[in-house]
């Protein structure tokens, strides 16, 4: 299984927005792009998709930018996966019986189907709020220190 760039970068953009203080100014696409190492043009396409899906909202103007449209606890990674990868299974024959005439007698098809179901349940169990906490734990104590 390989995730496309849209899924990976879209998740990183959402994480940046989830970590941003909800009471502060919205984050501009340039700020998110610089923080995450994503081109502004590519990021703006992702943010447009996320906005259309109701996951982010935008504000225009000099103090404009992007915010999450929902609480971080109310957005899970399966929503992001479905948005950028689609709801199809890892293998076409797991979602469309007509694709393969061997479906009714194929042991491997059941493995791929079960794998997809397990993966989607796992992604659904991880909210942006949980991802923020995971990021804090990973980066705890990694602040720059200087000796004089």
PyMOL CGO cylinders between C-alpha atoms (Angstrom):
from pymol import cmd
from pymol.cgo import CYLINDER

trace = [
    CYLINDER, 0.00, 0.00, 0.00, 1.31, 3.39, -0.95, 0.3, 1, 1, 1, 1, 1, 1,
    CYLINDER, 1.31, 3.39, -0.95, -0.30, 6.70, -0.02, 0.3, 1, 1, 1, 1, 1, 1,
    CYLINDER, -0.30, 6.70, -0.02, -0.28, 9.43, -2.62, 0.3, 1, 1, 1, 1, 1, 1,
    CYLINDER, -0.28, 9.43, -2.62, 1.34, 12.80, -2.03, 0.3, 1, 1, 1, 1, 1, 1,
    CYLINDER, 1.34, 12.80, -2.03, -2.03, 14.54, -1.69, 0.3, 1, 1, 1, 1, 1, 1,
    CYLINDER, -2.03, 14.54, -1.69, -2.95, 12.35, 1.28, 0.3, 1, 1, 1, 1, 1, 1,
    CYLINDER, -2.95, 12.35, 1.28, 0.41, 12.81, 3.00, 0.3, 1, 1, 1, 1, 1, 1,
    CYLINDER, 0.41, 12.81, 3.00, 0.65, 16.58, 2.41, 0.3, 1, 1, 1, 1, 1, 1,
    CYLINDER, 0.65, 16.58, 2.41, -3.06, 17.14, 3.11, 0.3, 1, 1, 1, 1, 1, 1,
    CYLINDER, -3.06, 17.14, 3.11, -2.65, 15.41, 6.46, 0.3, 1, 1, 1, 1, 1, 1,
    CYLINDER, -2.65, 15.41, 6.46, 0.40, 17.54, 7.28, 0.3, 1, 1, 1, 1, 1, 1,
    CYLINDER, 0.40, 17.54, 7.28, -1.54, 20.72, 6.42, 0.3, 1, 1, 1, 1, 1, 1,
    CYLINDER, -1.54, 20.72, 6.42, -4.40, 19.65, 8.67, 0.3, 1, 1, 1, 1, 1, 1,
    CYLINDER, -4.40, 19.65, 8.67, -1.96, 18.86, 11.46, 0.3, 1, 1, 1, 1, 1, 1,
    CYLINDER, -1.96, 18.86, 11.46, -0.41, 22.34, 11.13, 0.3, 1, 1, 1, 1, 1, 1,
    CYLINDER, -0.41, 22.34, 11.13, -3.88, 23.88, 11.39, 0.3, 1, 1, 1, 1, 1, 1,
    CYLINDER, -3.88, 23.88, 11.39, -4.80, 21.65, 14.34, 0.3, 1, 1, 1, 1, 1, 1,
    CYLINDER, -4.80, 21.65, 14.34, -1.64, 22.71, 16.20, 0.3, 1, 1, 1, 1, 1, 1,
    CYLINDER, -1.64, 22.71, 16.20, -2.32, 26.38, 15.54, 0.3, 1, 1, 1, 1, 1, 1,
    CYLINDER, -2.32, 26.38, 15.54, -4.06, 28.32, 18.30, 0.3, 1, 1, 1, 1, 1, 1,
    CYLINDER, -4.06, 28.32, 18.30, -7.73, 28.51, 17.32, 0.3, 1, 1, 1, 1, 1, 1,
    CYLINDER, -7.73, 28.51, 17.32, -7.98, 32.03, 18.78, 0.3, 1, 1, 1, 1, 1, 1,
    CYLINDER, -7.98, 32.03, 18.78, -5.01, 33.38, 16.81, 0.3, 1, 1, 1, 1, 1, 1,
    CYLINDER, -5.01, 33.38, 16.81, -5.02, 34.73, 13.27, 0.3, 1, 1, 1, 1, 1, 1,
    CYLINDER, -5.02, 34.73, 13.27, -5.74, 32.13, 10.60, 0.3, 1, 1, 1, 1, 1, 1,
    CYLINDER, -5.74, 32.13, 10.60, -2.68, 30.52, 8.98, 0.3, 1, 1, 1, 1, 1, 1,
    CYLINDER, -2.68, 30.52, 8.98, -1.90, 31.63, 5.46, 0.3, 1, 1, 1, 1, 1, 1,
    CYLINDER, -1.90, 31.63, 5.46, -1.11, 29.06, 2.81, 0.3, 1, 1, 1, 1, 1, 1,
    CYLINDER, -1.11, 29.06, 2.81, 2.41, 30.54, 2.65, 0.3, 1, 1, 1, 1, 1, 1,
    CYLINDER, 2.41, 30.54, 2.65, 2.91, 29.95, 6.40, 0.3, 1, 1, 1, 1, 1, 1,
    CYLINDER, 2.91, 29.95, 6.40, 1.71, 26.36, 6.17, 0.3, 1, 1, 1, 1, 1, 1,
    CYLINDER, 1.71, 26.36, 6.17, 3.79, 25.73, 3.05, 0.3, 1, 1, 1, 1, 1, 1,
    CYLINDER, 3.79, 25.73, 3.05, 6.96, 27.10, 4.68, 0.3, 1, 1, 1, 1, 1, 1,
    CYLINDER, 6.96, 27.10, 4.68, 6.39, 25.12, 7.87, 0.3, 1, 1, 1, 1, 1, 1,
    CYLINDER, 6.39, 25.12, 7.87, 5.68, 21.86, 6.05, 0.3, 1, 1, 1, 1, 1, 1,
    CYLINDER, 5.68, 21.86, 6.05, 8.07, 22.21, 3.10, 0.3, 1, 1, 1, 1, 1, 1,
    CYLINDER, 8.07, 22.21, 3.10, 5.29, 22.09, 0.51, 0.3, 1, 1, 1, 1, 1, 1,
    CYLINDER, 5.29, 22.09, 0.51, 5.03, 24.37, -2.51, 0.3, 1, 1, 1, 1, 1, 1,
    CYLINDER, 5.03, 24.37, -2.51, 2.40, 27.08, -2.02, 0.3, 1, 1, 1, 1, 1, 1,
    CYLINDER, 2.40, 27.08, -2.02, 0.73, 26.34, -5.35, 0.3, 1, 1, 1, 1, 1, 1,
    CYLINDER, 0.73, 26.34, -5.35, 0.38, 22.61, -4.60, 0.3, 1, 1, 1, 1, 1, 1,
    CYLINDER, 0.38, 22.61, -4.60, -0.80, 23.33, -1.05, 0.3, 1, 1, 1, 1, 1, 1,
    CYLINDER, -0.80, 23.33, -1.05, -3.47, 25.75, -2.27, 0.3, 1, 1, 1, 1, 1, 1,
    CYLINDER, -3.47, 25.75, -2.27, -4.97, 22.97, -4.39, 0.3, 1, 1, 1, 1, 1, 1,
    CYLINDER, -4.97, 22.97, -4.39, -5.04, 20.68, -1.36, 0.3, 1, 1, 1, 1, 1, 1,
    CYLINDER, -5.04, 20.68, -1.36, -6.58, 23.37, 0.83, 0.3, 1, 1, 1, 1, 1, 1,
    CYLINDER, -6.58, 23.37, 0.83, -9.25, 23.97, -1.81, 0.3, 1, 1, 1, 1, 1, 1,
    CYLINDER, -9.25, 23.97, -1.81, -10.14, 20.27, -1.72, 0.3, 1, 1, 1, 1, 1, 1,
    CYLINDER, -10.14, 20.27, -1.72, -10.14, 20.27, 2.09, 0.3, 1, 1, 1, 1, 1, 1,
    CYLINDER, -10.14, 20.27, 2.09, -12.37, 23.37, 2.09, 0.3, 1, 1, 1, 1, 1, 1,
    CYLINDER, -12.37, 23.37, 2.09, -14.82, 21.78, -0.36, 0.3, 1, 1, 1, 1, 1, 1,
    CYLINDER, -14.82, 21.78, -0.36, -14.99, 18.73, 1.90, 0.3, 1, 1, 1, 1, 1, 1,
    CYLINDER, -14.99, 18.73, 1.90, -15.85, 20.93, 4.90, 0.3, 1, 1, 1, 1, 1, 1,
    CYLINDER, -15.85, 20.93, 4.90, -12.64, 20.18, 6.81, 0.3, 1, 1, 1, 1, 1, 1,
    CYLINDER, -12.64, 20.18, 6.81, -11.15, 23.69, 6.61, 0.3, 1, 1, 1, 1, 1, 1,
    CYLINDER, -11.15, 23.69, 6.61, -12.55, 27.16, 6.16, 0.3, 1, 1, 1, 1, 1, 1,
    CYLINDER, -12.55, 27.16, 6.16, -10.87, 30.18, 4.70, 0.3, 1, 1, 1, 1, 1, 1,
    CYLINDER, -10.87, 30.18, 4.70, -10.97, 33.88, 5.40, 0.3, 1, 1, 1, 1, 1, 1,
    CYLINDER, -10.97, 33.88, 5.40, -10.03, 36.43, 2.75, 0.3, 1, 1, 1, 1, 1, 1,
    CYLINDER, -10.03, 36.43, 2.75, -8.12, 39.62, 3.23, 0.3, 1, 1, 1, 1, 1, 1,
    CYLINDER, -8.12, 39.62, 3.23, -4.88, 40.82, 4.75, 0.3, 1, 1, 1, 1, 1, 1,
    CYLINDER, -4.88, 40.82, 4.75, -5.50, 38.92, 7.99, 0.3, 1, 1, 1, 1, 1, 1,
    CYLINDER, -5.50, 38.92, 7.99, -6.99, 35.96, 6.14, 0.3, 1, 1, 1, 1, 1, 1,
    CYLINDER, -6.99, 35.96, 6.14, -5.93, 32.39, 5.89, 0.3, 1, 1, 1, 1, 1, 1,
    CYLINDER, -5.93, 32.39, 5.89, -7.13, 28.95, 6.90, 0.3, 1, 1, 1, 1, 1, 1,
    CYLINDER, -7.13, 28.95, 6.90, -8.57, 27.33, 10.01, 0.3, 1, 1, 1, 1, 1, 1,
    CYLINDER, -8.57, 27.33, 10.01, -10.07, 23.96, 10.73, 0.3, 1, 1, 1, 1, 1, 1,
    CYLINDER, -10.07, 23.96, 10.73, -13.82, 23.91, 10.12, 0.3, 1, 1, 1, 1, 1, 1,
    CYLINDER, -13.82, 23.91, 10.12, -14.31, 21.35, 12.90, 0.3, 1, 1, 1, 1, 1, 1,
    CYLINDER, -14.31, 21.35, 12.90, -12.67, 20.54, 16.19, 0.3, 1, 1, 1, 1, 1, 1,
    CYLINDER, -12.67, 20.54, 16.19, -9.50, 18.41, 15.78, 0.3, 1, 1, 1, 1, 1, 1,
    CYLINDER, -9.50, 18.41, 15.78, -11.21, 15.58, 17.68, 0.3, 1, 1, 1, 1, 1, 1,
    CYLINDER, -11.21, 15.58, 17.68, -13.97, 15.54, 15.03, 0.3, 1, 1, 1, 1, 1, 1,
    CYLINDER, -13.97, 15.54, 15.03, -11.66, 14.97, 12.05, 0.3, 1, 1, 1, 1, 1, 1,
    CYLINDER, -11.66, 14.97, 12.05, -10.11, 11.54, 11.59, 0.3, 1, 1, 1, 1, 1, 1,
    CYLINDER, -10.11, 11.54, 11.59, -7.52, 10.24, 9.17, 0.3, 1, 1, 1, 1, 1, 1,
    CYLINDER, -7.52, 10.24, 9.17, -10.00, 8.03, 7.34, 0.3, 1, 1, 1, 1, 1, 1,
    CYLINDER, -10.00, 8.03, 7.34, -11.81, 11.17, 6.20, 0.3, 1, 1, 1, 1, 1, 1,
    CYLINDER, -11.81, 11.17, 6.20, -8.53, 12.45, 4.75, 0.3, 1, 1, 1, 1, 1, 1,
    CYLINDER, -8.53, 12.45, 4.75, -7.78, 9.08, 3.16, 0.3, 1, 1, 1, 1, 1, 1,
    CYLINDER, -7.78, 9.08, 3.16, -11.23, 8.88, 1.55, 0.3, 1, 1, 1, 1, 1, 1,
    CYLINDER, -11.23, 8.88, 1.55, -10.92, 12.44, 0.27, 0.3, 1, 1, 1, 1, 1, 1,
    CYLINDER, -10.92, 12.44, 0.27, -7.56, 12.03, -1.45, 0.3, 1, 1, 1, 1, 1, 1,
    CYLINDER, -7.56, 12.03, -1.45, -7.37, 8.27, -2.13, 0.3, 1, 1, 1, 1, 1, 1,
    CYLINDER, -7.37, 8.27, -2.13, -11.03, 7.39, -2.60, 0.3, 1, 1, 1, 1, 1, 1,
    CYLINDER, -11.03, 7.39, -2.60, -13.09, 4.79, -0.75, 0.3, 1, 1, 1, 1, 1, 1,
    CYLINDER, -13.09, 4.79, -0.75, -12.09, 1.92, -3.04, 0.3, 1, 1, 1, 1, 1, 1,
    CYLINDER, -12.09, 1.92, -3.04, -10.22, -1.03, -1.60, 0.3, 1, 1, 1, 1, 1, 1,
    CYLINDER, -10.22, -1.03, -1.60, -6.51, -1.68, -2.03, 0.3, 1, 1, 1, 1, 1, 1,
    CYLINDER, -6.51, -1.68, -2.03, -7.41, -4.11, -4.84, 0.3, 1, 1, 1, 1, 1, 1,
    CYLINDER, -7.41, -4.11, -4.84, -10.25, -3.41, -7.30, 0.3, 1, 1, 1, 1, 1, 1,
    CYLINDER, -10.25, -3.41, -7.30, -11.73, -6.88, -6.94, 0.3, 1, 1, 1, 1, 1, 1,
    CYLINDER, -11.73, -6.88, -6.94, -12.54, -6.21, -3.28, 0.3, 1, 1, 1, 1, 1, 1,
    CYLINDER, -12.54, -6.21, -3.28, -15.05, -3.49, -4.13, 0.3, 1, 1, 1, 1, 1, 1,
    CYLINDER, -15.05, -3.49, -4.13, -16.30, -4.51, -7.59, 0.3, 1, 1, 1, 1, 1, 1,
    CYLINDER, -16.30, -4.51, -7.59, -17.27, -8.15, -8.03, 0.3, 1, 1, 1, 1, 1, 1,
    CYLINDER, -17.27, -8.15, -8.03, -17.54, -7.81, -11.80, 0.3, 1, 1, 1, 1, 1, 1,
    CYLINDER, -17.54, -7.81, -11.80, -13.81, -7.00, -12.11, 0.3, 1, 1, 1, 1, 1, 1,
    CYLINDER, -13.81, -7.00, -12.11, -12.74, -10.59, -11.53, 0.3, 1, 1, 1, 1, 1, 1,
    CYLINDER, -12.74, -10.59, -11.53, -14.48, -13.85, -12.35, 0.3, 1, 1, 1, 1, 1, 1,
    CYLINDER, -14.48, -13.85, -12.35, -12.49, -15.61, -9.58, 0.3, 1, 1, 1, 1, 1, 1,
    CYLINDER, -12.49, -15.61, -9.58, -14.02, -13.56, -6.73, 0.3, 1, 1, 1, 1, 1, 1,
    CYLINDER, -14.02, -13.56, -6.73, -16.25, -16.31, -5.36, 0.3, 1, 1, 1, 1, 1, 1,
    CYLINDER, -16.25, -16.31, -5.36, -13.34, -18.76, -5.05, 0.3, 1, 1, 1, 1, 1, 1,
    CYLINDER, -13.34, -18.76, -5.05, -10.35, -16.50, -4.36, 0.3, 1, 1, 1, 1, 1, 1,
    CYLINDER, -10.35, -16.50, -4.36, -8.65, -16.75, -0.97, 0.3, 1, 1, 1, 1, 1, 1,
    CYLINDER, -8.65, -16.75, -0.97, -6.37, -13.80, -1.64, 0.3, 1, 1, 1, 1, 1, 1,
    CYLINDER, -6.37, -13.80, -1.64, -9.31, -11.49, -2.33, 0.3, 1, 1, 1, 1, 1, 1,
    CYLINDER, -9.31, -11.49, -2.33, -10.55, -12.03, 1.21, 0.3, 1, 1, 1, 1, 1, 1,
    CYLINDER, -10.55, -12.03, 1.21, -7.10, -11.19, 2.61, 0.3, 1, 1, 1, 1, 1, 1,
    CYLINDER, -7.10, -11.19, 2.61, -6.98, -7.89, 0.69, 0.3, 1, 1, 1, 1, 1, 1,
    CYLINDER, -6.98, -7.89, 0.69, -10.52, -7.07, 1.75, 0.3, 1, 1, 1, 1, 1, 1,
    CYLINDER, -10.52, -7.07, 1.75, -9.78, -7.77, 5.43, 0.3, 1, 1, 1, 1, 1, 1,
    CYLINDER, -9.78, -7.77, 5.43, -6.55, -5.77, 5.24, 0.3, 1, 1, 1, 1, 1, 1,
    CYLINDER, -6.55, -5.77, 5.24, -8.40, -2.78, 3.80, 0.3, 1, 1, 1, 1, 1, 1,
    CYLINDER, -8.40, -2.78, 3.80, -11.12, -3.01, 6.46, 0.3, 1, 1, 1, 1, 1, 1,
    CYLINDER, -11.12, -3.01, 6.46, -8.53, -3.17, 9.26, 0.3, 1, 1, 1, 1, 1, 1,
    CYLINDER, -8.53, -3.17, 9.26, -6.56, -0.25, 7.83, 0.3, 1, 1, 1, 1, 1, 1,
    CYLINDER, -6.56, -0.25, 7.83, -9.69, 1.92, 7.51, 0.3, 1, 1, 1, 1, 1, 1,
    CYLINDER, -9.69, 1.92, 7.51, -10.74, 1.10, 11.09, 0.3, 1, 1, 1, 1, 1, 1,
    CYLINDER, -10.74, 1.10, 11.09, -7.28, 2.12, 12.27, 0.3, 1, 1, 1, 1, 1, 1,
    CYLINDER, -7.28, 2.12, 12.27, -7.34, 5.41, 10.34, 0.3, 1, 1, 1, 1, 1, 1,
    CYLINDER, -7.34, 5.41, 10.34, -10.83, 6.12, 11.66, 0.3, 1, 1, 1, 1, 1, 1,
    CYLINDER, -10.83, 6.12, 11.66, -9.55, 5.67, 15.22, 0.3, 1, 1, 1, 1, 1, 1,
    CYLINDER, -9.55, 5.67, 15.22, -6.94, 8.42, 14.85, 0.3, 1, 1, 1, 1, 1, 1,
    CYLINDER, -6.94, 8.42, 14.85, -8.25, 11.96, 15.14, 0.3, 1, 1, 1, 1, 1, 1,
    CYLINDER, -8.25, 11.96, 15.14, -6.32, 15.13, 14.42, 0.3, 1, 1, 1, 1, 1, 1,
    CYLINDER, -6.32, 15.13, 14.42, -6.37, 15.78, 18.18, 0.3, 1, 1, 1, 1, 1, 1,
    CYLINDER, -6.37, 15.78, 18.18, -4.62, 12.45, 18.75, 0.3, 1, 1, 1, 1, 1, 1,
    CYLINDER, -4.62, 12.45, 18.75, -2.15, 13.28, 15.98, 0.3, 1, 1, 1, 1, 1, 1,
    CYLINDER, -2.15, 13.28, 15.98, -1.35, 16.61, 17.68, 0.3, 1, 1, 1, 1, 1, 1,
    CYLINDER, -1.35, 16.61, 17.68, -0.62, 14.77, 20.93, 0.3, 1, 1, 1, 1, 1, 1,
    CYLINDER, -0.62, 14.77, 20.93, 1.52, 12.21, 19.10, 0.3, 1, 1, 1, 1, 1, 1,
    CYLINDER, 1.52, 12.21, 19.10, 3.48, 15.03, 17.44, 0.3, 1, 1, 1, 1, 1, 1,
    CYLINDER, 3.48, 15.03, 17.44, 4.05, 16.70, 20.83, 0.3, 1, 1, 1, 1, 1, 1,
    CYLINDER, 4.05, 16.70, 20.83, 5.43, 13.45, 22.27, 0.3, 1, 1, 1, 1, 1, 1,
    CYLINDER, 5.43, 13.45, 22.27, 7.69, 12.89, 19.27, 0.3, 1, 1, 1, 1, 1, 1,
    CYLINDER, 7.69, 12.89, 19.27, 9.08, 16.42, 19.36, 0.3, 1, 1, 1, 1, 1, 1,
    CYLINDER, 9.08, 16.42, 19.36, 9.25, 16.77, 23.15, 0.3, 1, 1, 1, 1, 1, 1,
    CYLINDER, 9.25, 16.77, 23.15, 12.77, 17.72, 24.22, 0.3, 1, 1, 1, 1, 1, 1,
    CYLINDER, 12.77, 17.72, 24.22, 13.92, 18.32, 20.65, 0.3, 1, 1, 1, 1, 1, 1,
    CYLINDER, 13.92, 18.32, 20.65, 14.10, 22.07, 21.06, 0.3, 1, 1, 1, 1, 1, 1,
    CYLINDER, 14.10, 22.07, 21.06, 17.34, 23.70, 20.11, 0.3, 1, 1, 1, 1, 1, 1,
    CYLINDER, 17.34, 23.70, 20.11, 19.79, 24.24, 22.93, 0.3, 1, 1, 1, 1, 1, 1,
    CYLINDER, 19.79, 24.24, 22.93, 22.85, 26.43, 22.96, 0.3, 1, 1, 1, 1, 1, 1,
    CYLINDER, 22.85, 26.43, 22.96, 25.90, 26.20, 25.20, 0.3, 1, 1, 1, 1, 1, 1,
    CYLINDER, 25.90, 26.20, 25.20, 27.85, 29.37, 26.00, 0.3, 1, 1, 1, 1, 1, 1,
]
cmd.load_cgo(trace, "trace")
